[in-house]
Amino acid sequence: MEIRVVRPGDLSQLRKLCDEHIALEGVTIADQDLSPYWNSAFFGTPAQLFGWVCDEGGSRHETLRGYMTASIRLWTWSANPHLYLDCIYLQPKTRRSGMGRAMFGVLTEFARGKGYEEIQWRTLSSNKAGIAFYHSLGAVPVTDTMRWSEWSLRLD
């Protein structure tokens, strides 16, 4: 399985993965074509959203098994930018295969390459498996509410 940058031809498969992720988290979004927004966000200049997919490859029509997206955020008081992990999702059969750790490796290299010292994200407080995984990476919770916990991974 290869982790690679999102390409324009991936958008329909990416939407299907997003729909799976949305169902897992128990949320809803508008049923609309996101391709125009994604084309601008991923492939515009400058890009506003960065994305990677887990591509199983081969001759099958649908080969994407997971995705990860991130954006650049800026702290108002310090003016220090950091990378914000918006989504990371792997299909159930791809979990516990090392791909999540590999995806975080890609993300940390991307962040370091941009000169960022921190990655932040949030997850559902009920996501016990994800929380254990984030701890294993060395991430620490920043805040915790009934629904969400926010996380930080320092890149020292």
Secondary structure, 3 states (H helix, E strand, C coil): CEEEECCHHHHHHHHHHHHHHHHHHCCCCCCCCCHHHHHHHHHCCCCCCEEEEEECCCCCCCCEEEEEEEEEEECCCCCCEEEEEEEEEECHHHCCCCHHHHHHHHHHHHHHHHCCCEEEEEEECCCHHHHHHHHHHCCEEEEECCCEEEEEEECC
